[in-house]
């Protein structure tokens, strides 16, 4: 059976958060996805926490050598087999209706290669010094709006929008694998050519497709923790 979605989680020493990110995916009632966990030579208790997880939808991979963040993300997308890809931070998560809503969107907007979702936030314990006492921030609408990639990139470069509002290959976005493959073909066989992978992906994607769909309903939890960069 062809896999429709690849949820990729690169992790290094994020075991205490990772287990919750994994559970957020596995709790979804869908079998047409793969959850790929790449463990980048963690020295915490990640391996111990994962020992009892047994689900045919999950796949654990481990690079031979310790990788930089960008190289680790590259390794992850090389191992993706789904038609659609997202990279999920190990302290992030997805909503319980993630796959059903993505099915609705991909069926409705067949010619769109990137979906970017409104952000919802979860603030982990011990992050109060940076983020205050807020625990959750969630606001949704059902707007679906086509936006110009290059115009939004101009707004970011002009300082009028934040970089994470671009269509990135990271939490809060879903990208067609064929677009990623086309970018790699034009770019020496690699997707990432900069040390900050989420920011770089927003620029690369914006320069490689004309439009994307901005969705007002959050399908991800953006986790903010002491581990967040």
WOZI-V841817 format. One record per backbone hydrogen bond with DSSP energy under -1.0 kcal/mol. CO is the residue of the C=O (numbers start at 1). NH is the residue of the N-H. E is the energy in kcal/mol with one decimal. If there is no record, write none. Layout:
CO_NH_E / CO_NH_E
This chain:
3_83_-1.2 / 4_84_-2.4 / 5_34_-2.2 / 6_86_-2.0 / 7_36_-2.7 / 8_88_-3.4 / 9_38_-2.2 / 11_40_-2.9 / 14_17_-1.4 / 14_18_-3.1 / 15_19_-1.5 / 17_20_-1.1 / 17_21_-1.6 / 18_22_-2.7 / 19_23_-1.9 / 20_24_-2.0 / 21_25_-1.1 / 22_26_-2.6 / 23_27_-1.8 / 25_28_-1.6 / 28_30_-2.0 / 32_5_-1.4 / 34_7_-2.7 / 35_59_-3.1 / 36_9_-3.0 / 37_61_-2.9 / 38_11_-2.7 / 39_41_-1.5 / 45_49_-2.2 / 46_50_-1.6 / 50_53_-1.7 / 55_58_-1.9 / 57_35_-3.1 / 59_37_-2.8 / 61_39_-2.4 / 68_72_-2.5 / 69_73_-2.3 / 70_74_-2.3 / 71_75_-2.3 / 72_76_-2.0 / 73_77_-2.3 / 74_78_-1.8 / 77_80_-1.0 / 83_177_-2.7 / 84_6_-2.7 / 85_175_-2.8 / 86_8_-2.6 / 89_92_-2.0 / 93_221_-2.9 / 95_98_-1.6 / 97_101_-2.3 / 98_102_-2.3 / 99_103_-2.4 / 100_104_-1.9 / 101_105_-2.3 / 102_106_-2.9 / 103_107_-1.9 / 104_108_-1.9 / 105_109_-3.1 / 109_112_-1.5 / 113_176_-2.7 / 114_213_-2.3 / 115_174_-2.5 / 116_215_-3.1 / 120_222_-3.4 / 121_137_-2.2 / 122_224_-2.6 / 124_127_-1.1 / 127_130_-1.0 / 127_131_-2.7 / 128_132_-2.4 / 135_123_-2.9 / 137_121_-2.8 / 143_216_-2.9 / 145_214_-3.2 / 147_212_-2.0 / 148_152_-2.1 / 149_153_-2.2 / 150_154_-2.1 / 151_155_-2.1 / 152_156_-2.0 / 153_157_-2.6 / 154_158_-1.9 / 155_160_-3.0 / 156_159_-1.6 / 162_165_-1.9 / 163_166_-1.8 / 166_168_-1.2 / 168_170_-1.2 / 170_173_-1.2 / 172_117_-3.2 / 174_115_-2.6 / 175_85_-3.2 / 176_180_-1.4 / 177_181_-2.7 / 178_182_-1.9 / 179_183_-2.2 / 180_184_-2.1 / 181_185_-2.1 / 182_186_-1.4 / 184_187_-1.2 / 184_189_-2.3 / 187_190_-1.7 / 196_200_-2.5 / 197_201_-2.4 / 198_202_-1.5 / 199_203_-1.5 / 200_204_-2.8 / 201_205_-2.7 / 202_206_-1.8 / 203_207_-1.7 / 205_208_-1.3 / 205_209_-1.1 / 210_149_-2.0 / 212_147_-2.9 / 213_116_-2.9 / 214_145_-2.5 / 215_118_-2.1 / 216_141_-1.5 / 219_95_-2.7 / 221_93_-1.8 / 222_122_-2.2 / 224_124_-2.6 / 225_228_-1.5
